[in-house]
Amino acid sequence: MQSRWSDREAEEFVERLAPRWGEDMALRVYTSRLIGRDPDLVMHGGGNTSLKGTVTTLVGDEMEALFVKGSGWDLVADQRGDVPAVDLAHLRKLRRLGELSDPEMVNQLRTHLFDAAAPNPSVETLLHAFLPHKFIDHTHADIALVVTNQPAEENEALVREAFGPGWAVVPYVMPGFALAKLAAQVFERDAGVEGLVLLNHGLFTFADDARTAYERMIAG
């Protein structure tokens, strides 16, 4: 796939959004739009992206935050309002739990928003939280679905051949708490990888800058 990154467009997003939201968020919005308008990466608005940063509370405390796409929102949107901010320190603590039901996971996300009026965070918020990178991109890329939706006995070998050693393979688990923990464990076994292939699901790429995370997705 060809990268759609444009230095001119990136600068325009920084000029327009950074004065209010900061450069990282401006570039997060920009690369989210690049992903969202590419039909080979997302189908019907699917996929999600995140940014790790900070928020300053009403009483002046600076707290770690995960800004993640809102559930049901489209990646082509270009406003920060559809990127709810969640208490990142609390999300990381949830990894200590042995299990967490979907309703309770949604409750934990909802009750640890920094803005009570924000949309519900993505169902894959914990996977973004449990990985250490500042920028994380997740897509249901066509090529990933073709390669990973194969008979179980062939699936992992085909993926490893197609994507190479720069990617780690995560066995299929329904999205939610269990998948988030498993994906983090797979990453930590080989923290040098540039992305994760989730069998029967899609791709995650990550980096400490927006362009690298995006172009790792394109290169995949």
N, C-alpha and C positions, 0 to 999 in steps of 0.2 A: 504494500500500500504506500501511497505517496503522502508525505507530511503536508498538511495545510497551514503550518505555522508561517506567519508573516511578521517580520519585525515591525513593519509599519502598523499593522492591525494591533499587535501587542502593545505598542506605544500608545495607540489611541485609547485602548482600554485602560491603561495605567493613567493617562491624562484625565479620563472621564471619571474613573471610580476610585483611584488611589487617594485623592484628597479627603474623601469621606471614610473609605474602608481599608486603605493601605494597599501597597503594591502586591503583596502576596494574594490578597483576595481578588484584586483586579485581574491578575494572571490566572487565578483559579477559575474565575468566571469565563475568561477568554478560552482557556483550553477545554473547559466543559462545553462551551458552544461549538468548538471544533469537533469534539467527539459527537455531540448531539446532532449535528447536521450531516454526519456521514452515515448513510444508510447501511454501509457494510459493517459498521460497529454497533449500531443500536437499532432495534426494531421497535416501532410503536412507542418511542420515548424511553426505552429501557436503559439500564445501566445507571451508575451513580458515581459521584466523585466526592472527595473530601479534602479538607485542609486543616492542619493542626496549627493553632495559634493561641491567642489569649483574649480575654475580655476583661474589662474593668467594671466592677460592680458599682451599684449606687453608692456604697459606702467607701469606695476607693480601693477595694481589694483587686489585685490582678490575678486572674485564675486561668489555668489551662483550659482550652476549649477545643472541641472537635466541631468544625463546620462541615456539615454533610448534606447532601441533597435531600430535600423533603420527599416523603413517600408520595408517589403519584405525580410528582412534578416532572417537567420535561427538561432535559439538559440543554435545550436551546435557549432557555430563559436566560436573561442577562442581568438579573437583579439579585442583590444579596438577600432580599426578603424571603426567597424560597430556599435558603440555605440555613436551616436552624442550627443554633449553637448549643452544644450539650457539654456538661461538666465532664471533661476528659479524665480527670483524676478518679472520679466515681466510676466511670465506665471501665477503667483498667482494673479496679478492685473487683468488679463482677467476674473477672476471669478466675478468681479463686474458688468460685462456687462449683460444686459437682454437677449441678444441673440447674436449668432455668427455663420455665415454661414460656411459650410464646406470649400469652397474656401478661405474665409478670415482666417479661423483657420489655414489652411495649410500655408497661407502667413505669418501669425504671427509666426508660428513655424520656417519657413524657414528663415525669416528675423531676427530671434533672436538666430540663431546658433552662436557658438563661432568660428566655422570653416566653411567658405562658401563652401568648397568642401565636407563637410560631407553629408551622405545620408539623405533623409527626415526622420524626427522622426516619430515614430509610430502614427497612427491615435488616439490612446488612451493616448497620452502623457499628455493631460490636466488632465485626471483622476489620473495619477501618480503624477502630480504636485499638485493637490488639496488635496491629502492626506498627512499627516505630516511625515510619516515614512521614514527612510533612505533607507531601502531595501523594494522593492515591487515586488511581483511575480504575474503574470496573466497567467492562462492557460484555455484551453478549455477541461478540464478533462472529460474523457468518463462518469464517474459517475455523474458529474454535468449536462451534457447534457441529460442523461437519466432521471434524477430526475426533471430537470427544464423544459424540453420540454413536458409538460403535459397540459391537458385542463386548460384554464385560471381559472376556478372556483375552481380547486383543487390544482393549482400550488404552491401557497405560503405555504399552510398548509403542503403539502408533503415535501417541502424543509425544513421547520422548524422542522418537525419530523425527517428527515434524518440527518440534520447537527447539530441540537441542539442549545442551547442558546449562544454558543460562536461565532456564525455567524449571521450577519445581512443580510437581504434580500433586494435587490434593484429591483424594478419593471422594466419590459422590456422597454428600450429606445434604439433607434439606436445609435451605437457608435459615439462619437463626443462630442461637447460642452455640450449639454443638459444632456447626460449621466454622464459626469464628474461632473457637478454641483449636480446632483441628488445623485450620489454615495457619494460625500463628505458630503452632508446633512444627508444621512442615517447613515454614520459613526459617525458624530458629535452628533447624538441623543443617541448613545451608544458607546462611544469611548473606552470602555473596550473590544470590540470584537476583535477576532484574524483574522477575514476574512470577506469578502463580497461574497455573492452568487448573481450573476446577472442573473435574470430569463431569460431563453432562450439564454444564452450567455456563462457563465463560472465563474471562481473563481478568487478572488484577496486575497492574504495574504500579511502580512506586519510585519515588526519588525525593530529594530535598529541594528540587526546583520544578516548576510547572512544565517547562519545555521538555526536560528529560523524561519525566513520567509519561507525558503524552507521546513522545517519539518512541519510547520503548513499546508502547501499545501499538503504534503504527508498524514498527519493525517486526513485532510478533506475527 
